[in-house]
Amino acid sequence: MCNCNDMIPDMRYAALEKMLGKYQGSTGKIIPVLQETQEIFGYIPEEAIKTIAAALKIPSSEVFGVATFYGLFHLEARGQNIIRVCTGTACHVQGSGKVLEAFKNALDLAPGTMTTADLQFTVEPVACLGACGMAPVIMINEDAYGRINPDDVPKILAHYQEKDDKERCIA
């Protein structure tokens, strides 16, 4: 998988154009094209949607419709660490809404914004993480945490900030 943050924008668009060469005029290949586009950019930029539409000879609205229908496609840049906060019934009853707000406040996210400006964190509510017995539950990348309360948020974030700092020093 490409580390999209290491590629400059022109290189990303060159990679997109090269990839689209394989699919020229293949309208039935929109999902693999979107998957590869997201791998190149880390998300699907608006300009890429237009480029894909032209290459596949379909309306941009069709590409946009597919990209927004599937939850695994993202139209905005996402953080290195994805914080998923369960908002299902069991977690909601146990206070996941307050946990979600604590993450947004601790990361100083503006209303309507889910990703930090430095692209370190993205916060997203999810319908269920499948661990109702440990409600409220969050997941950061592949790590799950149960019985979380808002007071736990600074310590959890500090762990990932420290971890990211160490990884940057090694690279």
C-alpha positions as CSV (number, residue, x, y, z in Angstrom):
1,M,0.0,0.0,0.0
2,C,1.3,3.4,-0.9
3,N,2.1,5.9,1.8
4,C,0.1,8.6,0.3
5,N,1.4,11.3,2.6
6,D,4.9,10.9,1.2
7,M,3.8,11.6,-2.4
8,I,3.5,15.2,-3.6
9,P,0.1,16.1,-5.3
10,D,1.5,16.0,-8.9
11,M,2.9,12.5,-8.3
12,R,-0.5,11.4,-6.9
13,Y,-2.3,12.6,-10.0
14,A,0.3,11.0,-12.3
15,A,-0.3,7.7,-10.4
16,L,-4.1,8.2,-10.9
17,E,-3.7,8.8,-14.6
18,K,-1.5,5.7,-14.9
19,M,-3.9,3.6,-13.0
20,L,-6.9,4.8,-15.0
21,G,-5.1,3.7,-18.2
22,K,-5.9,0.1,-17.2
23,Y,-9.6,0.9,-16.9
24,Q,-10.2,3.3,-19.8
25,G,-13.8,3.1,-20.8
26,S,-14.6,0.3,-18.3
27,T,-17.8,1.6,-16.7
28,G,-18.3,-1.6,-14.7
29,K,-15.0,-1.1,-12.9
30,I,-15.9,2.0,-10.8
31,I,-15.4,0.3,-7.4
32,P,-11.9,-1.0,-8.1
33,V,-11.0,2.4,-9.6
34,L,-12.3,4.2,-6.4
35,Q,-10.4,1.7,-4.2
36,E,-7.1,2.3,-6.1
37,T,-7.8,6.1,-6.1
38,Q,-8.3,6.0,-2.3
39,E,-5.1,4.0,-1.9
40,I,-3.2,6.7,-3.9
41,F,-4.6,9.7,-2.1
42,G,-5.7,8.3,1.2
43,Y,-9.2,9.6,0.2
44,I,-11.0,10.5,-3.0
45,P,-10.6,14.2,-3.8
46,E,-13.2,16.0,-5.9
47,E,-10.7,16.6,-8.7
48,A,-10.1,12.8,-8.9
49,I,-13.8,12.2,-9.2
50,K,-13.9,14.4,-12.3
51,T,-10.8,12.6,-13.7
52,I,-12.3,9.2,-13.1
53,A,-15.6,10.2,-14.7
54,A,-13.8,11.4,-17.9
55,A,-11.7,8.3,-18.1
56,L,-14.7,5.9,-17.6
57,K,-16.9,8.1,-19.8
58,I,-19.6,8.4,-17.2
59,P,-21.1,11.4,-15.4
60,S,-19.2,12.7,-12.3
61,S,-22.5,12.4,-10.4
62,E,-22.4,8.6,-10.9
63,V,-18.8,8.4,-9.6
64,F,-19.8,10.7,-6.7
65,G,-22.9,8.5,-6.0
66,V,-20.9,5.3,-5.7
67,A,-18.1,7.0,-3.6
68,T,-20.7,8.4,-1.2
69,F,-22.8,5.2,-1.0
70,Y,-20.1,3.0,0.4
71,G,-18.9,3.8,3.9
72,L,-15.3,2.7,3.2
73,F,-14.8,5.5,0.7
74,H,-13.9,8.9,2.1
75,L,-14.1,12.2,0.3
76,E,-11.9,14.1,2.8
77,A,-8.4,13.4,4.1
78,R,-8.4,11.3,7.2
79,G,-6.0,11.1,10.1
80,Q,-3.3,8.6,10.7
81,N,-5.2,7.4,13.8
82,I,-8.9,6.6,13.3
83,I,-10.9,6.9,16.5
84,R,-14.2,5.0,16.2
85,V,-16.7,5.7,19.0
86,C,-19.6,3.3,19.2
87,T,-22.9,5.0,19.4
88,G,-25.1,1.9,19.4
89,T,-27.8,1.5,22.0
90,A,-25.7,-0.2,24.7
91,C,-22.9,2.3,24.3
92,H,-25.2,5.3,24.0
93,V,-27.0,4.3,27.3
94,Q,-23.6,4.0,29.0
95,G,-22.5,7.5,27.9
96,S,-20.7,7.2,24.5
97,G,-22.1,10.6,23.4
98,K,-20.0,12.2,26.2
99,V,-17.0,10.2,25.2
100,L,-17.4,11.3,21.6
101,E,-17.7,14.9,22.7
102,A,-14.6,14.5,24.9
103,F,-12.5,13.4,21.9
104,K,-13.8,16.3,19.8
105,N,-13.0,18.8,22.6
106,A,-9.6,17.3,23.4
107,L,-8.6,17.4,19.7
108,D,-10.1,20.9,19.4
109,L,-12.2,19.9,16.4
110,A,-14.4,22.7,15.0
111,P,-18.1,21.9,14.5
112,G,-18.6,19.6,11.5
113,T,-14.9,18.7,11.4
114,M,-13.8,15.2,12.2
115,T,-10.1,15.3,11.4
116,T,-7.4,17.3,13.0
117,A,-5.5,19.9,10.9
118,D,-2.3,17.9,11.3
119,L,-4.0,14.7,10.0
120,Q,-3.0,12.9,13.1
121,F,-6.6,11.9,14.2
122,T,-10.0,11.4,12.7
123,V,-13.0,10.9,15.1
124,E,-16.0,9.0,13.8
125,P,-19.1,7.7,15.4
126,V,-20.0,4.1,14.4
127,A,-23.3,2.2,14.9
128,C,-21.7,-0.8,16.6
129,L,-18.3,-2.2,17.4
130,G,-19.7,-5.6,18.6
131,A,-18.6,-5.4,22.2
132,C,-21.8,-4.3,23.9
133,G,-20.8,-6.0,27.2
134,M,-17.9,-3.5,27.5
135,A,-19.9,-0.4,26.7
136,P,-19.1,2.3,26.0
137,V,-16.5,1.0,23.5
138,I,-14.0,2.8,21.2
139,M,-11.6,1.6,18.7
140,I,-8.4,3.4,17.6
141,N,-7.0,1.8,14.5
142,E,-7.0,-1.9,15.5
143,D,-7.0,-1.3,19.3
144,A,-10.3,-1.7,21.2
145,Y,-11.0,0.0,24.6
146,G,-14.0,-0.8,26.7
147,R,-15.8,0.9,29.6
148,I,-14.4,4.3,28.5
149,N,-15.4,7.5,30.2
150,P,-14.6,11.1,29.2
151,D,-11.9,11.3,31.8
152,D,-9.9,8.5,30.0
153,V,-9.7,10.5,26.7
154,P,-6.5,12.6,27.5
155,K,-4.5,9.6,28.5
156,I,-5.6,7.6,25.5
157,L,-4.7,10.4,23.1
158,A,-1.4,10.9,24.8
159,H,-0.5,7.3,24.2
160,Y,-1.1,7.7,20.4
161,Q,0.6,11.0,20.2
162,E,3.6,9.5,22.0
163,K,3.5,6.5,19.7
164,D,3.3,8.6,16.6
165,D,6.2,10.8,17.8
166,K,8.4,7.7,18.3
167,E,7.5,6.4,14.8
168,R,8.4,9.7,13.2
169,C,11.8,9.6,14.9
170,I,12.5,6.1,13.6
171,A,11.5,6.9,10.0
